[in-house]
Amino acid sequence: MRPRTSRRGWSRLDPAAARQASDELVELFAACFDTPAGRRVLDYLRRAFLGRRVPPTAPDAVLRHVEGQRSVVAHIESLVRQARERRQ
């Protein structure tokens, strides 16, 4: 039997495609987070997750978990930044 070589169904896992959010989604994130209340929430998320430090002896699972949290906050910030840039 021949191995499957089709990429159909795998496009969702393409990092470049994942970074390209739709215009509507970018604007929705900006509507939530580019307001005074949203900026306060993002400030809290930065302090809680981006500034979190783990010791060098932390298990891999903890490191992966913390990196996942940081990635989510960074992604939200990126979407808000994209909305601001598109408006200029």
C-alpha positions, -999 to 999 in steps of 0.1 A, spaced: 0 0 0 13 35 -9 17 60 19 -5 90 17 12 121 5 -18 144 4 -16 175 26 -54 179 26 -66 185 61 -32 195 74 -33 231 63 -46 241 97 -13 231 112 7 253 88 23 280 110 22 306 83 -15 300 77 -22 300 115 -6 335 118 -28 350 91 -60 359 109 -90 371 90 -97 409 89 -129 403 109 -111 383 136 -84 410 139 -111 436 144 -130 415 169 -98 412 190 -92 449 188 -128 456 198 -122 435 230 -87 445 239 -80 479 223 -103 497 248 -94 510 283 -108 479 299 -92 456 274 -58 472 279 -61 467 316 -69 430 310 -39 427 287 -17 444 313 -28 419 338 -22 390 314 13 403 307 22 405 344 6 371 352 20 351 323 47 369 304 66 379 335 63 345 352 96 329 358 102 292 365 133 278 380 158 259 358 149 228 376 112 230 365 99 199 347 94 199 310 56 199 314 58 231 335 80 248 309 57 238 281 26 250 300 42 284 307 53 288 271 18 280 260 4 308 282 30 332 269 21 323 234 -15 330 238 -9 365 253 16 373 226 -9 362 200 -36 384 214 -12 414 214 -2 406 178 -38 407 167 -45 440 184 -13 454 168 -24 442 134 -57 460 138 -40 492 148 -16 490 118 -45 483 94 -63 515 106 -33 537 99 
